[in-house]
Amino acid sequence: MNPGIIAFIVIYCVVLCCYFFTETSGNMKLRAPNKITLALMFFIFGAYFICTQWGQIHYLALAALFLAMMGDIFLLFSFQRGGDFFLAGNICFTIYEIMILQLRRISISQFWWVLLVVSLLVSLFAFLFYKFQDIFKLGVLRLPMLMYLTTIILNGTFGIALVAYVPNFLLFGIGTFLFMLSDFDIVLHKFVFPKSKFIHRLNSALYFTGLLLIVLNFALI
């Protein structure tokens, strides 16, 4: 592996470990620069390899990374505005994943199960949100959250399809799957266990590790 890539991974992991503490410190002057640094790191690293080593079709992945970065930044100040950026990013990621499957001549008949998994997971969340409203205290955010979760579930499930059918997108697929799990976790933290530092840190661990794997996929092929 290129020494520069190894150095990036080490520095990224150090900054992430620092974020585990700054995000729960209650000090925005520490948390915001730490999180913005992480977001800039995965975006700039991914942008460099996509722009220098990959074709224009992959610029859609670059757009998704940019939207994820903006989501990270805006989420510091507005949960709804940050969610809007992430929703748009999820859509870009999903379209990109479908394009990769099509380019590899993977027919729809081979990944029909993706839509089944998506339907089951979205139905499960809808059931939980409406049946256990005293636990999932979403209020007016119930429907918007379901819409958002639909996009991240599409993203993560098509990521699993990439793992299954496109070997050189293994890291990308695992990364989007971790991204999906991080959003499942944030539902628990935001609406069920808002005081849990463990769940808060788990969200960051899953999300930023997922984004690291996504950008490494473009660097290592």
C-alpha positions as CSV (number, residue, x, y, z in Angstrom):
1,M,0.0,0.0,0.0
2,N,1.2,3.5,-0.8
3,P,2.8,5.1,2.3
4,G,0.8,8.3,1.7
5,I,-2.4,6.3,1.9
6,I,-1.2,4.6,5.1
7,A,-0.4,8.0,6.6
8,F,-3.9,9.2,5.7
9,I,-5.5,6.2,7.4
10,V,-3.5,6.7,10.5
11,I,-4.2,10.4,10.8
12,Y,-7.9,9.9,10.0
13,C,-8.2,7.3,12.7
14,V,-6.4,9.6,15.3
15,V,-8.7,12.5,14.4
16,L,-11.7,10.1,14.7
17,C,-10.6,8.9,18.1
18,C,-10.4,12.5,19.2
19,Y,-13.9,13.1,18.0
20,F,-15.2,10.3,20.2
21,F,-14.5,12.7,23.1
22,T,-15.1,16.1,21.6
23,E,-18.6,15.1,20.3
24,T,-19.7,14.3,23.9
25,S,-17.8,17.1,25.6
26,G,-20.5,19.7,25.2
27,N,-17.9,22.1,23.9
28,M,-18.9,23.1,20.3
29,K,-15.6,25.0,19.9
30,L,-13.8,21.6,20.1
31,R,-16.5,19.4,18.5
32,A,-17.1,21.5,15.3
33,P,-13.5,21.9,14.1
34,N,-12.9,18.2,14.9
35,K,-15.9,17.0,12.9
36,I,-15.4,19.4,10.0
37,T,-11.8,18.2,9.8
38,L,-12.9,14.6,9.4
39,A,-15.5,15.5,6.8
40,L,-13.0,17.5,4.8
41,M,-10.5,14.7,5.0
42,F,-12.7,12.0,3.5
43,F,-14.0,14.4,0.8
44,I,-10.7,15.8,-0.3
45,F,-9.0,12.3,-0.3
46,G,-11.9,10.8,-2.3
47,A,-12.1,13.8,-4.6
48,Y,-8.4,13.5,-5.4
49,F,-8.5,9.9,-6.5
50,I,-11.9,10.1,-8.3
51,C,-10.7,13.2,-10.3
52,T,-7.3,11.8,-11.2
53,Q,-7.8,8.1,-11.7
54,W,-11.5,7.5,-12.5
55,G,-13.8,8.5,-15.3
56,Q,-16.6,11.1,-15.4
57,I,-19.3,8.6,-14.5
58,H,-17.8,8.4,-11.1
59,Y,-18.3,12.1,-10.5
60,L,-21.7,11.1,-9.2
61,A,-19.9,9.4,-6.3
62,L,-18.0,12.6,-5.8
63,A,-21.2,14.5,-5.6
64,A,-22.5,12.1,-3.0
65,L,-19.3,12.6,-0.9
66,F,-19.7,16.3,-1.2
67,L,-23.3,16.2,0.0
68,A,-22.2,13.9,2.9
69,M,-19.5,16.4,3.9
70,M,-22.0,19.3,3.8
71,G,-24.5,17.1,5.8
72,D,-21.8,16.7,8.5
73,I,-21.2,20.4,8.7
74,F,-24.8,21.5,8.7
75,L,-25.8,18.7,11.2
76,L,-23.7,20.5,13.8
77,F,-26.2,23.4,13.7
78,S,-29.4,22.0,12.3
79,F,-30.6,18.4,12.4
80,Q,-33.2,19.0,9.6
81,R,-30.8,20.9,7.3
82,G,-28.1,18.3,7.7
83,G,-30.6,15.6,7.0
84,D,-31.6,17.3,3.8
85,F,-28.0,17.1,2.5
86,F,-27.6,13.5,3.6
87,L,-30.9,12.6,1.9
88,A,-29.7,14.0,-1.4
89,G,-26.3,12.2,-0.9
90,N,-28.1,8.9,-0.3
91,I,-30.0,9.3,-3.5
92,C,-26.7,10.0,-5.4
93,F,-25.0,7.0,-3.8
94,T,-27.9,4.8,-4.7
95,I,-28.1,5.9,-8.4
96,Y,-24.3,5.4,-8.6
97,E,-24.5,1.9,-7.2
98,I,-27.2,0.9,-9.7
99,M,-25.0,2.4,-12.5
100,I,-22.1,0.3,-11.4
101,L,-24.2,-2.8,-11.3
102,Q,-25.5,-2.1,-14.8
103,L,-22.0,-1.4,-16.1
104,R,-20.9,-4.8,-14.8
105,R,-23.9,-6.2,-16.7
106,I,-25.6,-7.4,-13.6
107,S,-29.2,-7.8,-14.5
108,I,-32.1,-6.7,-12.4
109,S,-33.2,-10.3,-12.0
110,Q,-30.0,-10.9,-10.0
111,F,-30.6,-8.2,-7.4
112,W,-34.4,-8.3,-7.1
113,W,-33.9,-9.2,-3.5
114,V,-32.6,-5.7,-2.8
115,L,-36.1,-4.3,-3.2
116,L,-37.5,-7.0,-0.9
117,V,-35.0,-6.2,1.8
118,V,-35.7,-2.5,1.5
119,S,-39.5,-3.1,1.7
120,L,-39.1,-5.2,4.8
121,L,-36.8,-2.8,6.6
122,V,-38.9,0.3,5.8
123,S,-42.1,-1.6,6.9
124,L,-40.4,-2.6,10.1
125,F,-39.4,1.0,10.9
126,A,-42.9,2.3,10.0
127,F,-44.4,-0.3,12.3
128,L,-42.0,0.6,15.2
129,F,-42.5,4.3,14.7
130,Y,-46.3,4.1,14.8
131,K,-46.8,1.2,17.2
132,F,-44.3,2.5,19.8
133,Q,-44.8,6.2,19.7
134,D,-44.1,6.5,23.4
135,I,-40.6,5.0,22.8
136,F,-39.7,6.6,19.4
137,K,-40.6,10.2,20.2
138,L,-40.4,11.6,16.7
139,G,-43.6,13.6,16.6
140,V,-44.0,15.5,13.4
141,L,-40.6,14.1,12.2
142,R,-42.1,10.6,11.9
143,L,-42.8,10.7,8.2
144,P,-39.7,12.7,7.2
145,M,-37.6,10.2,9.1
146,L,-39.2,7.3,7.3
147,M,-38.5,9.0,4.0
148,Y,-34.9,9.6,5.0
149,L,-34.5,6.0,6.2
150,T,-35.8,4.7,2.9
151,T,-33.0,6.5,1.1
152,I,-30.3,5.2,3.4
153,I,-31.7,1.7,3.3
154,L,-31.6,1.8,-0.5
155,N,-28.0,3.0,-0.3
156,G,-26.9,0.4,2.2
157,T,-28.7,-2.5,0.6
158,F,-27.4,-1.7,-2.9
159,G,-24.0,-1.5,-1.2
160,I,-24.5,-5.2,-0.2
161,A,-25.4,-6.0,-3.8
162,L,-22.0,-4.5,-4.8
163,V,-20.3,-6.7,-2.3
164,A,-22.1,-9.7,-3.7
165,Y,-21.6,-9.0,-7.5
166,V,-18.7,-6.5,-8.0
167,P,-15.6,-7.7,-6.2
168,N,-13.6,-4.5,-6.8
169,F,-16.3,-2.4,-5.0
170,L,-16.1,-4.5,-1.9
171,L,-14.9,-1.7,0.3
172,F,-17.4,0.7,-1.2
173,G,-20.2,-1.7,-0.5
174,I,-19.2,-2.4,3.1
175,G,-18.7,1.4,3.6
176,T,-22.3,2.2,2.5
177,F,-23.6,-0.6,4.7
178,L,-21.9,0.9,7.7
179,F,-23.3,4.3,6.7
180,M,-26.7,2.7,6.9
181,L,-26.1,1.2,10.3
182,S,-24.9,4.5,11.6
183,D,-28.3,6.1,10.7
184,F,-30.1,3.3,12.4
185,D,-28.0,4.1,15.4
186,I,-28.7,7.8,15.2
187,V,-32.4,7.2,15.4
188,L,-31.8,5.4,18.7
189,H,-29.6,8.2,20.0
190,K,-31.7,11.1,18.8
191,F,-35.2,9.8,19.7
192,V,-34.8,7.0,22.3
193,F,-31.5,7.3,24.2
194,P,-30.4,10.9,23.8
195,K,-28.1,10.8,26.9
196,S,-26.2,7.7,25.9
197,K,-22.6,8.6,25.1
198,F,-21.9,5.0,23.9
199,I,-24.7,5.1,21.2
200,H,-23.5,8.6,20.2
201,R,-20.0,7.4,19.7
202,L,-21.1,4.2,18.0
203,N,-22.9,6.4,15.4
204,S,-19.7,8.3,14.6
205,A,-17.6,5.1,14.6
206,L,-19.9,3.4,12.0
207,Y,-20.4,6.5,9.9
208,F,-16.8,7.8,9.6
209,T,-15.4,4.2,9.2
210,G,-17.9,3.7,6.4
211,L,-16.9,6.9,4.6
212,L,-13.2,5.9,5.1
213,L,-13.9,2.6,3.3
214,I,-15.8,4.3,0.6
215,V,-13.0,6.7,-0.3
216,L,-10.3,4.0,0.1
217,N,-12.1,1.9,-2.6
218,F,-11.2,4.7,-5.1
219,A,-7.6,4.9,-3.8
220,L,-6.7,1.2,-3.7
221,I,-8.0,0.0,-7.1
